[in-house]
């Protein structure tokens, strides 16, 4: 029999772990799995906060029954309609036919579109409240963090925020659920990877949500993925991390991402990295796009302020992995980065032109002329590669990135 975990008085964790799925959204690797978090408030009226992936509905209902027994669920609060959180709604309605489903105007449309549900639906506006007895639910609409219907639910009596996908992370909950039961630092890299790949494009809406909640006292954050944050130092850390990432702020460090067919372009990457290290940069990450997964590269690009990308010409275009990476960075509206690039070719140079077009259409600061190599490494090319590494190091040690898309001396 499942032993219910009470997060705080009246609030129980009824989420599940997924150690089977290999790709989140069929895109992003899950080397440490992922949790789907759901919460149950047992009061005069009962409220379930989100559901879980349909694959885990049996275990989910067992956990609910362990808390409520035969008591009905009065309300389902839908903070987010993505199927990993709404997937069990249809089965839930079958088991609890009188349940009232609470969302906003976008939720109402999606409930009908996904599950054909139109009855017993309550539409809430921003800051509306719902009383359960000893506890009150207040709804904060946070659109585009990271879907249009996303909202957060706050319980003022418990100073507890149910934050939907915000402040979430990849990684299962291996025994402990509360941050006090585990090592929070273990999740930091996966939280950045989660934010940069899933939420990364929506920095402005995240900033709007953070400002809306800035005056709300919070003693617990219950996300839909990852640990429940209850310790003030951890709450401050995860909120601060989201604040920095959504403003595209970054640490002093350098990411060099490159494609290479026979190793010549890789040699350029090595020379640039060596010179940056000799000039004081300690955080340097090299990614071969044919080996590193895009989600890891994007995580590191969101972490560090310097970015250099290199590509050989391939079929008169960029190397496919580099082309895909550039598309992903454009989609995430990357800015506030020092940028450099290098290319190589044998008989026709196309990579440099296309990398130049990328930076011209971006909000990145180009720090130096590109390094272009024809066929193999000559002394002149090596000197330019080292110059790029040296200039990038000086820029990173000097401070914040400046004018977008422009070369600086």
C-alpha atoms as one frame of an Amber mdcrd trajectory, in Angstrom:
protein
   0.000   0.000   0.000   1.320   3.419  -0.966   2.153   5.632   2.012   1.023
   9.187   1.175   3.681  11.892   1.341   2.303  14.994   3.044   4.235  18.017
   1.810   2.583  20.269   4.351  -0.697  20.013   6.238  -3.520  18.977   3.845
  -1.246  18.882   0.748  -0.066  15.494  -0.559   2.253  14.417  -3.360   0.659
  11.913  -5.768   3.066  12.152  -8.703   4.947   9.365 -10.488   8.398   8.668
 -11.945   9.147   7.693 -15.536  12.362   5.701 -15.903  11.282   4.127 -19.202
  10.857   6.963 -21.685  14.035   7.693 -23.644  13.082  11.018 -25.240  11.024
  13.820 -23.678   8.646  15.248 -26.312  10.294  12.607 -28.538  13.234  15.009
 -28.812  15.254  15.424 -25.622  17.202  12.546 -24.022  16.243  11.494 -20.496
  19.395   9.853 -19.095  18.059  10.322 -15.551  14.350   9.894 -16.350  11.667
  12.420 -15.465   8.903  12.814 -12.897   5.304  13.854 -13.552   4.166  15.656
 -10.425   0.599  15.907  -9.210  -0.677  17.166  -5.866  -3.820  16.589  -3.819
  -5.307  19.021  -1.313  -7.567  17.293   1.206  -9.896  19.834   2.810 -13.659
  20.262   3.219 -13.515  20.271  -0.568 -10.759  18.302  -2.263  -8.645  19.572
  -5.133  -6.248  17.701  -7.416  -3.528  19.837  -9.016  -2.804  18.467 -12.514
  -2.658  14.790 -13.481   0.116  12.611 -14.947   1.020  10.892 -18.190  -1.691
   8.387 -19.098   0.856   5.539 -19.075   1.074   5.851 -15.286  -2.611   6.352
 -14.526  -3.024   3.078 -12.579  -0.320   4.004 -10.079  -1.610   7.569 -10.018
  -5.118   6.470  -8.993  -3.683   4.148  -6.349  -1.878   7.099  -4.801  -5.031
   9.231  -4.850  -7.020   6.453  -3.176  -4.354   6.107  -0.477  -5.017   9.736
   0.490  -8.778  10.014  -0.031 -10.134   6.483   0.256 -13.707   6.663  -1.046
 -13.926  10.434  -0.698 -14.631  12.176  -4.033 -12.430  14.749  -5.741 -14.346
  17.997  -6.019 -11.991  19.971  -8.260  -9.263  19.273 -10.788  -7.016  22.311
 -11.237  -5.431  22.282 -14.691  -2.360  24.511 -14.585  -1.002  23.130 -17.843
  -2.588  21.134 -20.667   0.507  19.465 -22.099  -0.329  15.733 -22.292   2.342
  14.652 -19.806   0.238  16.541 -17.226  -3.280  16.306 -18.645  -3.099  12.789
 -20.092  -5.107  11.154 -17.306  -7.969  13.682 -17.335 -10.291  11.476 -19.405
  -9.821   8.517 -17.041 -10.178  10.809 -14.037 -13.548  12.078 -15.261 -14.691
   8.487 -15.753 -13.826   7.661 -12.138 -15.109  10.952 -10.698 -17.959  12.011
 -13.019 -18.996  14.967 -10.813 -15.546  16.510 -10.660 -15.332  20.206 -11.587
 -12.425  21.055 -13.891 -10.840  24.447 -13.251  -8.823  26.368 -15.835  -8.835
  29.564 -17.873 -10.323  30.430 -21.256  -7.476  28.772 -23.143  -7.761  25.661
 -20.967 -11.471  25.400 -21.734 -10.789  25.270 -25.486  -7.996  22.728 -25.092
 -10.098  20.470 -22.840 -12.624  20.211 -25.636  -9.994  19.880 -28.341  -7.894
  17.201 -26.625 -10.512  15.257 -24.673 -13.965  16.373 -25.846 -14.760  17.696
 -22.334 -17.261  20.557 -22.163 -19.246  19.848 -18.980 -18.410  20.706 -15.365
 -15.746  23.194 -16.459 -15.062  26.332 -14.391 -13.333  29.234 -16.140 -11.112
  31.422 -13.972  -9.711  34.873 -14.601  -6.416  36.224 -13.332  -6.313  36.382
  -9.487  -9.706  34.664  -9.086 -10.047  32.500  -5.984 -11.673  29.217  -5.032
 -12.321  28.262  -1.398 -11.868  24.675  -0.233 -12.495  25.217   3.479  -9.325
  25.857   5.430  -7.427  26.545   2.210  -7.931  29.015  -0.630  -6.743  28.641
  -4.206  -5.713  31.794  -6.055  -4.980  31.605  -9.762  -2.184  33.507 -11.493
  -2.368  33.421 -15.272   1.153  33.060 -16.713   0.600  32.677 -20.470   3.451
  31.391 -22.640   5.382  29.903 -19.740   5.436  27.983 -21.974   1.942  27.360
 -23.429  -0.828  29.986 -23.763  -3.081  28.365 -21.116  -0.370  27.997 -18.476
  -1.283  29.287 -15.041  -0.056  28.864 -11.476  -2.101  28.142  -8.363  -1.235
  29.672  -5.008  -2.431  28.632  -1.544  -1.946  31.731   0.662  -2.639  29.868
   3.912   0.311  27.579   3.185   2.369  30.053   1.110   2.619  27.252  -1.455
   2.877  27.823  -5.205   1.908  25.160  -7.739   4.003  26.458 -10.620   3.155
  24.176 -13.580   6.327  23.565 -15.638   8.158  26.586 -14.219  11.081  25.749
 -11.904  10.929  22.171 -13.147  13.747  19.876 -14.145  14.502  16.606 -15.859
  15.395  13.732 -13.535  13.343  11.294 -11.472  12.734  11.609  -7.745  14.727
   8.700  -6.394  13.260   8.194  -2.927  13.046  11.799  -1.791  10.531  14.274
  -3.155  11.262  17.319  -0.987  14.528  19.185  -1.508  15.320  18.480   2.156
  15.364  14.753   1.319  17.858  14.915  -1.555  20.878  16.761  -2.968  19.480
  19.714  -4.967  22.794  20.384  -6.768  22.289  17.114  -8.614  19.423  18.719
 -10.559  21.042  22.039 -11.506  22.446  21.001 -14.886  19.230  19.203 -15.813
  17.179  22.239 -14.756  19.213  24.417 -17.116  18.854  21.833 -19.894  15.106
  21.693 -19.236  14.725  25.482 -19.240  16.921  26.152 -22.275  15.322  23.481
 -24.459  11.674  23.607 -23.343  11.117  27.159 -22.077  14.131  28.972 -23.547
  12.292  30.902 -26.266   9.912  32.481 -23.779  12.239  34.693 -21.734   9.939
  37.724 -21.877   6.821  35.859 -20.627   8.925  34.295 -17.857  10.033  37.758
 -16.784   6.405  38.907 -16.771   5.412  35.948 -14.577   8.297  36.543 -12.166
   7.302  40.190 -11.773   3.670  39.201 -11.169   4.734  36.836  -8.383   7.523
  38.989  -6.937   5.456  40.209  -3.960   3.932  36.791  -3.192   5.456  35.116
  -0.103   6.517  31.591  -1.053   7.528  28.821   1.340   7.119  25.929  -1.108
   7.247  25.581  -4.901   5.492  22.521  -6.311   6.496  22.143  -9.950   5.197
  19.509 -12.359   8.714  18.073 -12.837  11.436  17.458 -10.280  11.792  18.189
  -6.552   9.386  20.149  -4.369  11.342  23.197  -3.261  10.755  23.998   0.440
  14.048  25.368   1.731  14.457  29.112   1.321  17.988  28.895  -0.072  16.802
  26.466  -2.747  13.711  28.529  -3.572  15.943  31.583  -3.992  18.346  29.564
  -6.164  15.758  28.182  -8.595  13.866  31.485  -8.888  17.170  33.305  -9.391
  18.217  30.782 -12.021  14.992  31.305 -13.972  15.421  35.058 -13.643  18.974
  34.963 -15.045  18.198  32.512 -17.827  15.095  34.406 -18.939  17.178  37.606
 -19.158  19.766  35.642 -21.171  22.444  36.361 -18.583  25.342  33.923 -18.490
  28.523  32.933 -16.692  32.020  33.715 -17.893  32.840  30.789 -20.141  33.042
  29.659 -23.746  31.177  27.133 -25.876  32.779  26.054 -29.141  30.423  23.979
 -31.295  31.629  22.613 -34.599  31.067  20.088 -37.339  33.991  18.248 -38.880
  34.151  15.501 -41.489  37.857  14.658 -41.514  39.216  16.586 -38.544  40.423
  19.817 -40.166  37.634  22.002 -38.741  38.131  20.299 -35.398  41.780  21.383
 -35.445  40.630  24.990 -35.711  38.326  24.484 -32.720  41.228  23.061 -30.696
  43.526  25.990 -31.532  40.871  28.547 -30.587  40.134  26.778 -27.316  43.811
  26.504 -26.399  44.369  30.210 -26.906  41.268  31.134 -24.887  42.550  28.946
 -22.048  46.012  30.521 -22.200  44.333  33.908 -21.823  42.442  33.091 -18.669
  39.197  31.318 -19.605  38.690  28.224 -17.475  35.148  27.236 -18.394  35.507
  26.001 -21.976  33.267  23.366 -23.544  33.862  21.907 -27.010  30.959  20.160
 -28.714  31.271  18.065 -31.849  27.739  18.424 -33.228  27.904  14.900 -34.652
  28.379  13.466 -31.169  26.915  15.885 -28.625  23.149  16.009 -28.443  21.666
  19.377 -29.354  20.006  19.660 -25.932  23.407  19.531 -24.210  24.857  22.138
 -26.557  21.869  24.443 -26.022  22.164  24.003 -22.242  25.806  25.096 -22.352
  25.056  28.010 -24.689  22.523  29.254 -22.125  25.113  28.773 -19.369  28.141
  30.573 -20.849  28.523  34.011 -22.397  30.926  33.166 -25.191  29.901  31.196
 -28.278  32.018  30.236 -31.281  30.590  28.062 -34.056  32.522  26.375 -36.838
  31.475  24.441 -39.912  32.920  22.979 -43.083  31.104  23.560 -46.335  28.917
  20.543 -47.058  27.063  20.270 -50.367  27.438  24.040 -50.693  25.733  24.526
 -47.343  26.582  24.338 -43.672  27.388  20.981 -42.112  23.897  19.563 -41.284
  24.423  19.394 -37.511  25.618  23.005 -37.428  22.693  24.135 -39.572  20.302
  22.425 -37.161  21.999  24.038 -34.152  21.739  27.517 -35.654  18.046  26.964
 -36.294  17.539  25.935 -32.656  19.392  29.007 -31.375  17.381  31.315 -33.649
  14.188  29.708 -32.371  15.223  30.475 -28.782  15.911  34.148 -29.567  19.427
  33.893 -28.146  21.034  37.234 -27.253  23.600  38.842 -24.925  26.435  36.624
 -26.152  29.899  37.295 -27.529  30.095  35.443 -30.826  32.724  34.256 -33.264
  32.780  31.793 -36.134  35.088  29.817 -38.341  34.700  27.772 -41.495  36.582
  25.447 -43.776  36.241  24.351 -47.373  38.076  22.535 -50.157  36.984  24.234
 -53.396  33.885  26.390 -52.676  33.305  28.396 -49.506  29.659  28.503 -48.403
  29.875  27.973 -44.640  31.381  31.369 -43.824  28.722  33.196 -45.829  25.891
  31.371 -44.092  27.410  31.859 -40.633  27.761  35.565 -41.461  24.066  35.679
 -42.395  23.210  34.045 -39.072  25.043  36.622 -36.981  23.671  39.532 -39.017
  20.154  38.414 -38.172  20.897  37.846 -34.494  21.344  39.828 -31.293  24.884
  38.565 -30.775  28.069  40.643 -30.604  30.609  39.558 -33.213  34.033  39.921
 -31.568  36.437  39.393 -34.491  36.778  38.580 -38.164  35.950  34.942 -38.968
  38.660  32.359 -39.462  38.415  30.683 -42.883  40.532  27.681 -43.804  40.974
  26.319 -47.316  41.894  22.632 -47.324  44.385  22.520 -44.444  45.929  24.482
 -41.580  48.488  27.056 -42.781  50.455  29.304 -40.423  48.327  32.306 -41.340
  45.114  30.418 -40.544  46.512  29.171 -37.237  47.465  32.725 -36.272  43.916
  33.924 -36.980  42.452  31.032 -34.966  44.614  31.902 -31.992  43.676  35.570
 -32.382  39.993  34.669 -32.256  40.521  32.696 -29.044  42.556  35.521 -27.513
  40.050  38.247 -28.433  37.158  36.158 -27.162  38.947  35.629 -23.853  39.522
  39.364 -23.459  35.879  40.083 -24.211  34.640  37.502 -21.721  36.884  38.832
 -18.983  35.834  42.426 -19.712  32.091  42.104 -19.077  28.668  42.136 -20.719
  28.062  41.752 -24.423  27.219  44.939 -26.257  25.845  45.820 -29.681  24.098
  42.927 -31.402  25.247  41.664 -34.768  28.194  44.067 -34.964  31.911  43.451
 -34.997  33.875  45.025 -32.147  37.592  45.763 -32.128
